[in-house]
């Protein structure tokens, strides 16, 4: 067997001695033949125009395995195609012509926008935008499944303790989770992501001296840990074991249905993959060495290029049952596009990379009145062999047309395979008048294909993902991040002057969203009878006011109740039964042991009040004496 070093030297010798242009294929092409995990440099975050594709074509896929021509046949035709472009080429029943056969006519329906881009659902507050995606139905399902699982788990734990005679611990009780508390829990997750604390220790987050008081004010540390531990999205006892997405399918599908309903995308959309970091136990964890995280869950994402709005989402779970899927790339794009309303599909152009580009996909998108643009893998069966040849004319462009489809072969570098693009957006050959003679197809591709990468970068900057070994929690965290991104876009679309001129608008939005989500739960904690001193201090620092329990004065208060009770200050024999109660301690008191003008205050509460209230009571007593005289 030939070693890698000998193989490399043999290739260098063949490159220097042979004139066959197929020998100039780069070595990187055969080292990673799996195109599913080979993310080309074209898909980077760089948005330059003229050198965006050409700088990264060294790792383009080899096409030698797909050629139908033998090496001797290629050598006979090399001289023919070094300078001259053939008029007609054909491959797999698809004929391509260098001249456009159709005459220019009316504007195609694929280029007409029926609806104006922008948000279509009116909102009043920031939290209203977030609730468009994390709906009440989703939260109620999570509340029900979490309470069910936690109660079953704690009952089993208590039964185990009862069976253990040496265990003297008290039985544990589960406090029922409700809709308001779950929203507050999500608010704390978002707040931790907004201040880059999603990986910080929870003990430090709940320390008032080190962190913000909103964590301690909203819920206790133990309660937050229990919610992270017991949060569930389905009933495990009724789960379909053949469905890999069953642990979170209902919640995930309910979320994805809301994505395209509240926003009309612009004319350019893109589809790409998003890798969410995860290294726990999961049968469909993906390894993608070109991604920063390398290991994680892969999501297929359809988003708007201009507004950075996620329109459709799908989790890659591998096999469906025991069947091997065919034409995955084509089916994924069509499935994501079909989630959009039909009146929204028309007039949009979708951009994708070499993994998705296929002639059948392009034709299916045309039936949906959508155009497409993408880089083509040289191994695709519909690509003619003449377009793969390395040409001596640097920066030369060969355009071919077949119906409404246009294919381009651009020689970007010397002794490297040309770049091939397939488009139904461009009707004619157009090249920039510059040094490199860059075609407009490549320029448009560079400007419209990076939408998913930008969204992924924005999410990673302020993500709410916490370290966990449960993959459904990773999916749920990604749902929250995407919901926060989409809600920001809807809010700014309807309020363009909100914090205008600031460079950290998203962080301000997340902080305001956290306050809105936790406000209802904090209002309930303020009304508690005896809050802990640290909780009270944290709530007061957030602006919540506590009403003094001993200084309650109400106008037009009915001081009588329906049932008579004995005055608690009168001796037992004889005791007076009255309906009148003290406004401070809510106990029955007679007229002899109370003072009343607008409020009833007993003598016992009068002695324990503050100096300010003592002054008021002295004034009340003087008025009372004057009335007796």
N, C-alpha and C positions, 0 to 999 in steps of 0.2 A: 504493500500500500504506500502510495506517495505521501510524504509528510507535507505539512502546510508550508514550510520554508522552501522545500523543493518545488512545490506547486507554484509558489510566488515567483521563484527564479525562472521557472519554465515559462511563465506568462510574460515576464519581462523580456526574455529572449525572443519569444514569439512576437512580441510587440515591436521590437527593434528590427527583426529580420523579415517579418512577413508584411505584405502589403494588404492583407485582408482586413477590411474595416471592422469586421465582427470581432477581431482580436483585441480591439481597443476598449472593450467593455470593462468597467471598473471592477476591482476585486470585491468591493463591498456588496455587490449585487448578489453573489452566490453565497456569501456568508450569512445572510439573513433572508431566506426565501419566503418566510411567512409574512405575507402582506398584512395580516390582521394585526400584528404587533409592530410592524415596521412603520413608524411614524416619520415621514420624510421631513427634511429640513424646510420644505416649503410651508409647513404648517406651524412655523415659529411665530413669535409675536412681532417680528419685524414687519413694518408696513412700507418699506421702501418700494419704489416703483420699478426702476430699470434693472436693478440687480437682485431683485427679490427672489426670482426663480433661478436665474442663471448661477448664482453663487452656491446653490444647494443641489445642483443636478449631478454632482459627482457620485452620489449614492442612488442614482436612479436605477430602477429594476432592469435586470437583464432581459433581453427579448430573444436570445439565441435559442432557447428551448421551444419557443412558439413559432419559429420560422418554418415555413413549408419548403423553402428553397435550400438546396444543399450548398456546401461551401464553394464548390466549383461553379455552380450556377450563379452564386452571388458575385464571384470574382469576374464572371463574364459581363455582369451588368454594372459593376462599380464605375467603369469609365463612363457609362451612359448617364448615370445619375449624379456625377460629381458636379456638373454645372447646369445641366438641362433639367427642367421640371417637366415630367410627363403630363399630358393633357388629361388622361383618364387612368384611373386605378380602381381595382376591385378587390374585395376580400369578403369571403363568407356571404356572398349574395348581395353585398352592399356596394353599389357603384358610386364612385366619387369623381367629380369633374372640377377642373381648375377654373371653369367659367360658370358664373351664376346663370342658371337656366331660367329662373322665374324673373319676370320684369317687376320693377318696383310699382306697387299699387297702393291701396289704402292701408292704413295702419292696422296691424294684426290685433286680434282680441287679446293675445298674450301680452301686449304692451299697453293695455288700457286699464287704469285703476278705477274700479267702480266705487270704492269707498275711500274716504280721506283717512290717512293714517292718524292714529292717536287713540286715547282712551275713550271708551264708549259708556262707562259706568260712572255716574256722578258720585262723589264722596264729599263728606263734610270735614272729617278729621283724619288724622294719620292712622289711627287704629281701625277706622272703617276700611281703608285701603288694604290693610293686612288681613282683615276678616273676609275679604273677597276670596282669598286663597285658602287660608286655614279657617274653614267654615265652622259653623256651630255643629253641623252634622259630624264632621271629623272629630271635633273635641268631645262631643257626647259619646261617640264610639270609643274613644280612648279612655274616657272616664269610666264607662261601663266595664270594659275589659280589664282595666287596671284594678278597680275595686273588686271585681270577681276573682282575679288571680291573687291579689294581696290577702283577701279574706280566706281563701282556700289555703294559702301558704301559711298564714299565721295560725289558723286553726290546727293544722298539722303540727306546727311547732309547739303550740300549747299542749296538744295531746302527748307529744313526746316528752315534754317536761313533766306532765302528770304521771307518766309511766316510769319516769326516773325518780326513784325515792330520794336519792341524794341531792336532787336539784330543788333548791328552795326559792327559786326566782318566781316573781309574780307573773301571772299570765299577761301576755302582750295583747293590746287592743289596737285595732286598725281604725284610724280616723278616716271617715269616708271622704274621698276626693270629689270635688264638684267642679263645675264649669269655670267658675271665677278663679279658684285656686290654680287650676291648670293653666289658665291664661297668665297668671302671675308667675308660674314656673317658667313658661316660655319667655316672659319678659326678663327674668334673671339670666336665662341662657343668652339672650340677645345682648344684654348689658355686658356680660362677661366677654362676648366677642367684640363688642364695640371698643373696649379698653384693652384688647389683646391679652385677656386673662382667661381664655378658654382652657389653657393647660396649667393654670396656676392652682395651687393647693386650695381646696375648699375651706380649710381652717383659716388660711390667710384672707380669703374673700370675706369670711364672716367675722373677722377681727376689725372692729370699728377703728382702731388706731392705725391700721395698715390700709384699709380699703374703704370704699364708699359705704355709707350707712344703709343703702337701699336693700342690701342683702339681708342684714340683720333685722331690718324693719319689716320685710315682707314675710319671711318664714324662718323657722329655726334651721340650724344646720342638719340636725337629724331628720327633719321632715324633708329637706331637699335631697338628702342621700336616699331616703326611702322611696321618693318619687323616681329618682334615677334607677333604683333597683327594681321596683315593681312595675314600671311603666310597660304596658302591653298594648298590642293593637289587634289581637284576635284571641279566640278561645282555643287553647292548645288541644283540648280534649276533642274538639270537633274539626280539627285541621285536616285538610286534604294533603296527605303526605306525598302524593305525586306532583303537587304544585310547589315549585321551589320558591315562589314569591308569596305563598300562602300566609306566612306570619305577618305580612303588612299589605296584602293585596288590596283589601277594601279601602284602607286609608290612602294608599298610594294612587289608586285609580280615581278616588274622589278628588284628590288634589290635582291630578293631571287634567281632569275634565274642566277645571276652573281656569286653567292657564289661557286658552285661546278665547274665552268668552268676554273678556273685559278690555281687550286692546286690539286695534287694527294695525298690523305691521306696515312698515314702509315697503318700497318696491324691491328691496334686496334683503333676502334672508339666507341663512347658512345652516348647514347641518355638520356636526362633528361630534367627537367623543369627549366625555368628561370623566376623568379618573379621580375618584374620591378616595383618599388614603385610608387603608384598612389592612391589617395583618392578622386578624383573628381567624377563627375556624369558619370556613364557608366554602362550599363546593364550587362556587363560580367566581372566586377571587381571580383577578386578571394580573398578569405580569407584563408590564410595558416598560422596557428599559429606557426608552427615550423620554418618558414622562418624569417629572421631578420626584413624585412619590414612588414610582416603580411598581408598587403593589397596591391594589385597591379594588373598589367596585366601579365598573364601567357603566356610564349612562350615555345613551344616545340623545343628543340635545339639538333641538331646532330653535333658533333664536333670530331676533331682528338684529341686523348689522348696525343700524344707526342708533337705535334707542337702547340697545342691550337688554332686550326683554325676552324672556324664555317663553316660547310659544308651545312647545311640546317636549315631553320627556319620556324616556323608556329605559328601564334597567335591563342590562344584558345578563341573563341568567343561564346562558349556555343552552343545553339541549332542552327540548320540550318533550317530556316523557322519555321514550327510548328512540325517538325518530331523529335522524340527522337532518338538519335544516339545509335547504338549497337556496342559492341566490340570496344570501343573507343581506348583503349590502343593498341590493335593489329593494327587497321587502322592507328593510328598516326605513329607508327614505320615504317610500310610499305610505307606510304606516304612520309616520310622523306627519306627513303632509295631509293625510286624510283626517287627522284630528282637527284641522282648520275648517271653518265653515266654507262652503263652496263659493259663496260670493266674495270671500276673502282670498281664495286661491288665485283667482284670475288677476293677471297683471303683475304677478310677483316673479322675481328671478331667484332661483336657489343655487347657491355655490357650494361645491363639495370638493374633497381632495381625491387622490388617485384610488383610494380604497372603494369609493362609491361609483366612480365614473363607469357607465355602461351604456351601450347604444339602446338597449331595450328600456332602460330607466328613462332615458331622454325622451323616447317616444311616449311612454306612459305619462310623463309630466306634460307633454304637449296636449294629450287628451284632456288633462285637467286645466288647460289654458295657462300653463306655467312654463317659463323658459328656464334654462339651466346653463351652468358654466362650470367646468372642472378640468383638472389635470388628469390625463389618461395614463394608466399603467401600460407599459409596452407589451405586457403579456396578454392583454385583451385580444380576443379572437377577431374583433372587427377592425383592428388597426392594420392598414395595408403595410406590407413589408417595405415599400419604397419610402415611407415616412420615417422608418427607423434607421435608415442609413446615415452614417456620419458624412457630412458634406464638407468640402473645403471652403466654401463661401461662408465666412463667419458672419453672423447676424442676418442670415438669409431666412426668409419666411415663405413657406409653401402653404397656400390656402386651397382647400378643396371643399366642394359643396355637394350635398345630397339631400334634395328636398328642402326642409327647413333647418337642416343640421349643417354646421360648419366645423371642419377639423383643420387644425393648424400644426405645422411642424416647424419649430424655430431652433436654429443652430445657435445656441447660447455660448458654447465654449468649443475651443479647438480639441479635436480628438476625443470628444465626448458625445454620447448619444443626444440627439435633439430633444427638446421639450415638445410634448404633444398635448394639445388641448382640444376639447370637444365643447361646442357651444351651439345653442339654439337662440341665443340672444343677439348675436351679430349676424347680419345679413350679407355683408360684403367685406372685402379685404381692406383693412385700414392699418397704417403703420405710422408711428410718430416720426417726425423729421428731426431726428437727433443722431448722435454718433452710433448708437447701438441699434437704431431702427426698431425700437421696441413695438411689437404689435399691440393694439388696443385691447385685445383679448387678455393678454398677460397683465396689462395694467389694471384692467377691471377685476381680474381675478385677485390680484394683490390687495385691492382696495375693499373687497367684499367677503373674503374667506376667513377673517380672523375674529368673527363675532363671538364664537364659543370660547376661544382662548382668553379674550378680554373679560368675559363674564366669569370664567374660572379664576382668573387673577383677582377680580374684585371680591369674589366670595372668599378666597383664601386670605385676603387682607383682614376681613372682619367676620370670620366664621364663628359659629356657635358650637362647633363639633368638640365634644369632650372625649377623652380616652375611654374606650369601652371595648369589650370583647364580644358584643352582640351586634351582628350586622344589621338587623332591623333598626336599631338606634342610629346607625350611620345614615341609613336611608332617610329616617325622620329628621335628623339634623340637616341633611342636604335640602329637604323640603322646606324647612324653616328659613334657610339661607336664601333659597330661590324666591320664597314668598316675600322676604324682606326686600330683595332686589326689585322684584316686579312692583311691589307696593310703592317703593321710592319713585320708580319711573311714572307710575300713574299719578302720584301726588305732585311731582314736578311738572307733568303735562298739564294739570289743571291749576297749579299754583306756580307759574314760572318765576315769580319774583320772590319766592321763599328763600331767604338767606342768600340772595344773589351776590356774587362776588367772592364768596368764601370757597376755599379749596377743600374743605372737609365737610361737605354737605351730607355725605352718607353717614358719617359718624354722628353728626347732630340729629339726623333722622332716626337712627337706631336708638339713641338716648331718649328722644321724645317718644318713640314707640314703646320703649321699656316703661317709661313713666305712665303711659296710657294703659298698658296691659296690667300693671300692678296697682293702679289707683283703686279699683273697686275692692280688691282684697285688703288693701291697707285701710280703707274706710271702715271695713268690718273690724279690723284689729283695733282701731281707735275706740270703738264702742265697747270693747271688752271691759269688764268690771275692774279687774286688777291686773293690768299688764306689767310685765317685768320691767325693772328700772332701765336696763339697756335697751329693751324694745321701745319703751316710752321715749327715751332719749333719741333713739334713731328716728322714730316717727316725727318727733318735734323738729329734728334737724332737717327733715324733708318738707317741713311747712304744715304738718298736720297739727291741729289744735285739740287738746283734751278739755272737756268741760269739767269744772270742779264739781265733785260729788256733793260737797257740803254747802255749796253756794248756788243752789238752783232756785231761781226766782222766775215765776211765770205769771203773766197777766191773765186775768179772767180764768183762773184755775178753779176747778170744782174740787173743794177740799173734803168732800164727803163721798163715802162709798156706800154700797147698797146694804152690806151686812154690818151690824154693830159688833164691836169688839171692845174688850176692856182696855182702859187707858193704862199704858205701861208704867206711868209715873204715880198713879194713885195706889194707895194701900189696897191689899186684897180684900179687906173687910172694913167698910163697904167699898166696893169698886164701882166705878162709873163706866158704863158701856156707851161708846160714842161711835159715830160714823166718820168723824173728822180725823185726818191723817196729817203727819208732818211732811212737808215738802222735801226735807233733806233726807230723813231716814225712812220715810214711808211707813211709819208705825202710828197706831191710833193714839191720840192724845186729846184730853179734854180742854175746855176753855181756861180752866184754872191753872193749868200747867203749860200754856202756850201763849203766843203773841201773834196777832193777825191784823194786817191791814190789807195788803195784796197777797201776802204769802203767809203760810202757817209755819212757824218755827217753834220746836219744843225747847224747854229749858236745858235739856241735856245737850242738844246740838248747839244751843246758843253759847254754852261754855267752851265748846271745842272748836269754835270757828276762828278764823283769822282776825287780826286786829282791824282790818278794814270792815269786815262784817260785824265786829263788835261795835264799831262806831255807828253802823247803820242800825243795829239792834238797840243801842242806847237812844237813838233818835226815835225809833219806833216805840220804845217804852215810855219816853216822855209824852209822845202824842197819845199813847194809850191811857196814861195817868190823867192827862188833861181832859180826855173824853169821859173818864169816870167822874171827875169833878163836875 
